[in-house]
């Protein structure tokens, strides 16, 4: 029984110090670096820097270290074009406002601003890192001198938007050209020495997206959205060959494989193809992606100086292809090896789990059919696992992290297994049988190697599947199928001993099932809206549910009654997990963007963690709450690590230090060391102690001519920092409102005004507001004193008259 399993497995006593609640977490973020339709750009000479648009701003990343180097703020408009010099020294960025800004990577700042005549959507850098070219929507090409910071050419001739650019030659040479193509199919070759177009080619009937010269300068290529690539002889720009490529081209150019020159194309099919210049036959290509519901295309190809290519894909990923080790021999089409994938944006993360033998990888179900896995230590580098043909809904992982299960909208569940030799996951089995999208999934939990799989679908059924003993198996028959709920099933969890499993549905119900028979043994009824998550507590007979009604409910597995209802979120709760063996706690997150830590015994929230701006869809816990991960609708990941023990030690150290300071303060006062006592009381923020120090100093009156009774104290006040002055003025303000304390506040005010010039005081941030609040009370005090003085005159007169009567 589940009770016996708990008792036998966890009866040992906790070690000393483990009774503490986990309340304090530090975090590291993995944030998107690429959002928008503009192409990324790379320093092609060494591949060190990557610049990507992030809506209105630009992110510069070091690809060697996976660290963000610079965040360049925008000007309020989205980035429309971005280009980096091959050397990685400068970036040219243009926004929808037509503002050109030059960012110097060596200095880390914008060095030049210039207003372009029209919006720009395409740009290029010359091989020497000396020039940028920007193609405008008015057909004007602006050439910019990077070093000297001015426009060298304004080339007019295109009657419509320029959509491709390519330099050839070297600065200050006699063979220095720029090629351009526009959306109407016109190509122009510009001689930058003569400052005019020397050839105009009108052989395309759609936008020309690829132009370029070969390495010798003898051939020129243009490729367009009319599915045609044309080769020209550069002596007279006569057509050498025309190749139909049966694909809308978004990028084209020359590339060398071995010692032979070829040309490449990329576009709508999301495949890079390398062609033989002579025959027009495909000799090499990038791996063919699985046909899915996702429509992706290559929007740009970046050629590196080592001949590798980066493909910029429309889902904000970059794919590096190795062309050096793949030389065609004419016998078959070579498939280029993918060196790495860079994830610019994970998209909406629907589910996330720790995976891998050390549980040091993150497996994600995103708004993509491919399973995504990243290493948090190198968060930009992405691994994709194709198999599903529609969006993933959920993912689960075995206890040891070596088995992965995925659920998809393609009505299938899949199992993936870790290969120790390749140190990678590979497809293991497919489970087919649901009539609708598979929305929830859970592997067995009692051992590292899973024995079975439970799936839930929007066909309103749950299925139990046996794990096959051999790989590459398609399972079409489940051990049992049960009609489970009246609405979509959002979550499934299996108990630690595999005896039970639980389901949560949008029909407001949670259910507990016998794993062996598939029979319902308990119904969890009480939520007012649909349930998003359900989770067993590993160390007791409890299960928790999170709902759209903003509440968390904890249920007993003995009688299926609600033990506690936890309220605190302001919106739907998407994920809730039990953790902490010694003292049951809960983690929850939801549509309000908050993560909350709960003490189950007290039944209340003990900490709210606010680090997300969007709905948190996914969360997973590791090492019994020592770490957990959250992911939101913007693709932002936050890694949280328990810092409670360090926090406790720090507080103990602070408390000890404070006791020592209190003792020192007492000693200073006893020894009449007024300056030291004043500074320490001010540092400790002890208002009355500070007041008594000054009052005692005044009463002792060591220096009769001193306003506060001590010239040493006045000198100490004159050396206060700005922060200390602000703190002192707050004390003066607080004492000044009370007629019992105002005298000391006025003496201190007198000293400060004598020691500091008015100009100095007015420059201190926030000080003048405090002074403004002091003035009205000062006026009252002076009015009261004036009245008292007047009354003394009346008293003097009365006494004098009485003396006359006596006489």
Secondary structure in CASP SS format (residue, H / E / C, confidence):
PFRMAT SS
TARGET T0000
AUTHOR 0000-0000-0000
METHOD secondary structure of the structure
MODEL  1
X C 1.00
X H 1.00
X H 1.00
X H 1.00
X H 1.00
X H 1.00
X H 1.00
X H 1.00
X H 1.00
X C 1.00
X C 1.00
X C 1.00
X C 1.00
X C 1.00
X C 1.00
X C 1.00
X C 1.00
X C 1.00
X C 1.00
X C 1.00
X C 1.00
X C 1.00
X C 1.00
X C 1.00
X E 1.00
X E 1.00
X E 1.00
X E 1.00
X E 1.00
X E 1.00
X C 1.00
X C 1.00
X C 1.00
X C 1.00
X E 1.00
X C 1.00
X C 1.00
X C 1.00
X C 1.00
X C 1.00
X E 1.00
X E 1.00
X C 1.00
X C 1.00
X C 1.00
X C 1.00
X C 1.00
X C 1.00
X E 1.00
X E 1.00
X E 1.00
X E 1.00
X E 1.00
X E 1.00
X C 1.00
X C 1.00
X E 1.00
X E 1.00
X E 1.00
X E 1.00
X E 1.00
X E 1.00
X C 1.00
X C 1.00
X C 1.00
X C 1.00
X E 1.00
X E 1.00
X E 1.00
X E 1.00
X E 1.00
X E 1.00
X C 1.00
X C 1.00
X C 1.00
X C 1.00
X C 1.00
X C 1.00
X E 1.00
X E 1.00
X E 1.00
X E 1.00
X E 1.00
X E 1.00
X C 1.00
X C 1.00
X C 1.00
X C 1.00
X C 1.00
X E 1.00
X E 1.00
X E 1.00
X E 1.00
X E 1.00
X E 1.00
X C 1.00
X C 1.00
X C 1.00
X E 1.00
X E 1.00
X E 1.00
X E 1.00
X E 1.00
X E 1.00
X C 1.00
X C 1.00
X C 1.00
X C 1.00
X E 1.00
X E 1.00
X E 1.00
X E 1.00
X E 1.00
X E 1.00
X E 1.00
X C 1.00
X C 1.00
X C 1.00
X C 1.00
X E 1.00
X E 1.00
X E 1.00
X E 1.00
X E 1.00
X E 1.00
X C 1.00
X C 1.00
X C 1.00
X C 1.00
X C 1.00
X E 1.00
X E 1.00
X E 1.00
X E 1.00
X E 1.00
X E 1.00
X C 1.00
X C 1.00
X C 1.00
X C 1.00
X E 1.00
X E 1.00
X E 1.00
X E 1.00
X E 1.00
X C 1.00
X C 1.00
X C 1.00
X C 1.00
X E 1.00
X E 1.00
X E 1.00
X E 1.00
X E 1.00
X E 1.00
X C 1.00
X C 1.00
X C 1.00
X C 1.00
X C 1.00
X C 1.00
X E 1.00
X E 1.00
X E 1.00
X E 1.00
X E 1.00
X E 1.00
X E 1.00
X E 1.00
X C 1.00
X C 1.00
X C 1.00
X C 1.00
X C 1.00
X C 1.00
X E 1.00
X E 1.00
X E 1.00
X E 1.00
X E 1.00
X E 1.00
X E 1.00
X C 1.00
X C 1.00
X C 1.00
X C 1.00
X E 1.00
X E 1.00
X E 1.00
X E 1.00
X E 1.00
X C 1.00
X C 1.00
X C 1.00
X C 1.00
X E 1.00
X E 1.00
X E 1.00
X E 1.00
X E 1.00
X E 1.00
X C 1.00
X C 1.00
X C 1.00
X C 1.00
X C 1.00
X C 1.00
X E 1.00
X E 1.00
X E 1.00
X E 1.00
X E 1.00
X E 1.00
X C 1.00
X C 1.00
X C 1.00
X C 1.00
X C 1.00
X E 1.00
X E 1.00
X E 1.00
X E 1.00
X E 1.00
X E 1.00
X C 1.00
X C 1.00
X C 1.00
X E 1.00
X E 1.00
X E 1.00
X E 1.00
X E 1.00
X E 1.00
X C 1.00
X C 1.00
X C 1.00
X C 1.00
X E 1.00
X E 1.00
X E 1.00
X E 1.00
X E 1.00
X E 1.00
X E 1.00
X C 1.00
X C 1.00
X C 1.00
X C 1.00
X E 1.00
X E 1.00
X E 1.00
X E 1.00
X E 1.00
X E 1.00
X E 1.00
X E 1.00
X E 1.00
X C 1.00
X C 1.00
X E 1.00
X E 1.00
X E 1.00
X E 1.00
X E 1.00
X E 1.00
X E 1.00
X E 1.00
X C 1.00
X C 1.00
X C 1.00
X C 1.00
X C 1.00
X E 1.00
X E 1.00
X E 1.00
X E 1.00
X C 1.00
X C 1.00
X C 1.00
X C 1.00
X C 1.00
X E 1.00
X E 1.00
X E 1.00
X E 1.00
X E 1.00
X C 1.00
X C 1.00
X C 1.00
X C 1.00
X C 1.00
X C 1.00
X C 1.00
X C 1.00
X C 1.00
X C 1.00
X C 1.00
X E 1.00
X E 1.00
X E 1.00
X E 1.00
X E 1.00
X E 1.00
X C 1.00
X C 1.00
X C 1.00
X C 1.00
X C 1.00
X E 1.00
X E 1.00
X E 1.00
X E 1.00
X E 1.00
X C 1.00
X C 1.00
X C 1.00
X E 1.00
X E 1.00
X E 1.00
X E 1.00
X E 1.00
X E 1.00
X C 1.00
X C 1.00
X C 1.00
X C 1.00
X C 1.00
X C 1.00
X C 1.00
X C 1.00
X C 1.00
X C 1.00
X C 1.00
X E 1.00
X E 1.00
X E 1.00
X E 1.00
X E 1.00
X E 1.00
X E 1.00
X E 1.00
X E 1.00
X E 1.00
X C 1.00
X C 1.00
X C 1.00
X C 1.00
X C 1.00
X E 1.00
X E 1.00
X E 1.00
X E 1.00
X E 1.00
X E 1.00
X E 1.00
X C 1.00
X C 1.00
X C 1.00
X C 1.00
X C 1.00
X E 1.00
X E 1.00
X E 1.00
X E 1.00
X E 1.00
X E 1.00
X C 1.00
X C 1.00
X C 1.00
X C 1.00
X E 1.00
X E 1.00
X E 1.00
X E 1.00
X E 1.00
X C 1.00
X C 1.00
X E 1.00
X E 1.00
X E 1.00
X E 1.00
X E 1.00
X E 1.00
X E 1.00
X E 1.00
X C 1.00
X C 1.00
X C 1.00
X C 1.00
X C 1.00
X C 1.00
X E 1.00
X E 1.00
X E 1.00
X E 1.00
X E 1.00
X E 1.00
X C 1.00
X C 1.00
X C 1.00
X C 1.00
X C 1.00
X E 1.00
X E 1.00
X E 1.00
X E 1.00
X E 1.00
X E 1.00
X C 1.00
X C 1.00
X C 1.00
X E 1.00
X E 1.00
X E 1.00
X E 1.00
X E 1.00
X E 1.00
X E 1.00
X E 1.00
X C 1.00
X C 1.00
X C 1.00
X C 1.00
X E 1.00
X E 1.00
X E 1.00
X E 1.00
X E 1.00
X E 1.00
X E 1.00
X E 1.00
X E 1.00
X C 1.00
X C 1.00
X C 1.00
X C 1.00
X C 1.00
X E 1.00
X E 1.00
X E 1.00
X E 1.00
X E 1.00
X E 1.00
X C 1.00
X C 1.00
X C 1.00
X C 1.00
X C 1.00
X C 1.00
X C 1.00
X C 1.00
X E 1.00
X E 1.00
X E 1.00
X E 1.00
X E 1.00
X E 1.00
X C 1.00
X C 1.00
X C 1.00
X E 1.00
X E 1.00
X E 1.00
X E 1.00
X E 1.00
X E 1.00
X C 1.00
X C 1.00
X C 1.00
X C 1.00
X C 1.00
X C 1.00
X E 1.00
X E 1.00
X E 1.00
X C 1.00
X C 1.00
X C 1.00
X C 1.00
X E 1.00
X E 1.00
X E 1.00
X E 1.00
X C 1.00
X C 1.00
X C 1.00
X C 1.00
X C 1.00
X E 1.00
X E 1.00
X E 1.00
X E 1.00
X E 1.00
X E 1.00
X C 1.00
X C 1.00
X C 1.00
X C 1.00
X C 1.00
X E 1.00
X E 1.00
X E 1.00
X E 1.00
X E 1.00
X E 1.00
X C 1.00
X C 1.00
X C 1.00
X E 1.00
X E 1.00
X E 1.00
X E 1.00
X E 1.00
X E 1.00
X C 1.00
X C 1.00
X C 1.00
X C 1.00
X C 1.00
X E 1.00
X E 1.00
X E 1.00
X E 1.00
X E 1.00
X E 1.00
X C 1.00
X C 1.00
X C 1.00
X C 1.00
X C 1.00
X E 1.00
X E 1.00
X E 1.00
X E 1.00
X E 1.00
X E 1.00
X C 1.00
X C 1.00
X C 1.00
X C 1.00
X C 1.00
X E 1.00
X E 1.00
X E 1.00
X E 1.00
X E 1.00
X E 1.00
X C 1.00
X C 1.00
X C 1.00
X E 1.00
X E 1.00
X E 1.00
X E 1.00
X E 1.00
X E 1.00
X C 1.00
X C 1.00
X C 1.00
X C 1.00
X C 1.00
X E 1.00
X E 1.00
X E 1.00
X E 1.00
X E 1.00
X E 1.00
X C 1.00
X C 1.00
X C 1.00
X C 1.00
X C 1.00
X E 1.00
X E 1.00
X E 1.00
X E 1.00
X E 1.00
X E 1.00
X E 1.00
X C 1.00
X C 1.00
X C 1.00
X C 1.00
X C 1.00
X E 1.00
X E 1.00
X E 1.00
X E 1.00
X E 1.00
X E 1.00
X C 1.00
X C 1.00
X C 1.00
X E 1.00
X E 1.00
X E 1.00
X E 1.00
X E 1.00
X E 1.00
X C 1.00
X C 1.00
X C 1.00
X C 1.00
X E 1.00
X E 1.00
X E 1.00
X E 1.00
X E 1.00
X E 1.00
X E 1.00
X C 1.00
X C 1.00
X C 1.00
X C 1.00
X C 1.00
X E 1.00
X E 1.00
X E 1.00
X E 1.00
X E 1.00
X E 1.00
X E 1.00
X H 1.00
X H 1.00
X H 1.00
X C 1.00
X E 1.00
X E 1.00
X E 1.00
X E 1.00
X E 1.00
X E 1.00
X C 1.00
X C 1.00
X C 1.00
X C 1.00
X E 1.00
X E 1.00
X E 1.00
X E 1.00
X E 1.00
X E 1.00
X C 1.00
X H 1.00
X H 1.00
X H 1.00
X H 1.00
X H 1.00
X H 1.00
X H 1.00
X H 1.00
X H 1.00
X H 1.00
X H 1.00
X H 1.00
X H 1.00
X H 1.00
X H 1.00
X H 1.00
X H 1.00
X H 1.00
X H 1.00
X H 1.00
X H 1.00
X H 1.00
X H 1.00
X H 1.00
X H 1.00
X H 1.00
X H 1.00
X C 1.00
X C 1.00
X C 1.00
X H 1.00
X H 1.00
X H 1.00
X H 1.00
X H 1.00
X H 1.00
X H 1.00
X H 1.00
X H 1.00
X H 1.00
X H 1.00
X C 1.00
X C 1.00
X H 1.00
X H 1.00
X H 1.00
X H 1.00
X H 1.00
X H 1.00
X H 1.00
X H 1.00
X H 1.00
X H 1.00
X H 1.00
X H 1.00
X H 1.00
X H 1.00
X C 1.00
X C 1.00
X C 1.00
X C 1.00
X C 1.00
X C 1.00
X C 1.00
X C 1.00
X C 1.00
X C 1.00
X H 1.00
X H 1.00
X H 1.00
X H 1.00
X H 1.00
X H 1.00
X H 1.00
X H 1.00
X C 1.00
X C 1.00
X C 1.00
X H 1.00
X H 1.00
X H 1.00
X H 1.00
X H 1.00
X H 1.00
X H 1.00
X H 1.00
X H 1.00
X H 1.00
X H 1.00
X H 1.00
X H 1.00
X H 1.00
X H 1.00
X C 1.00
X C 1.00
X C 1.00
X C 1.00
X C 1.00
X H 1.00
X H 1.00
X H 1.00
X H 1.00
X H 1.00
X H 1.00
X H 1.00
X H 1.00
X H 1.00
X H 1.00
X H 1.00
X H 1.00
X H 1.00
X H 1.00
X C 1.00
X C 1.00
X H 1.00
X H 1.00
X H 1.00
X H 1.00
X H 1.00
X C 1.00
X C 1.00
X C 1.00
X C 1.00
X H 1.00
X H 1.00
X H 1.00
X H 1.00
X H 1.00
X H 1.00
X H 1.00
X H 1.00
X H 1.00
X H 1.00
X H 1.00
X H 1.00
X H 1.00
X H 1.00
X H 1.00
X H 1.00
X H 1.00
X H 1.00
X H 1.00
X H 1.00
X H 1.00
X H 1.00
X H 1.00
X H 1.00
X H 1.00
X H 1.00
X H 1.00
X H 1.00
X H 1.00
X H 1.00
X H 1.00
X H 1.00
X H 1.00
X H 1.00
X H 1.00
X H 1.00
X H 1.00
X H 1.00
X H 1.00
X H 1.00
X C 1.00
END
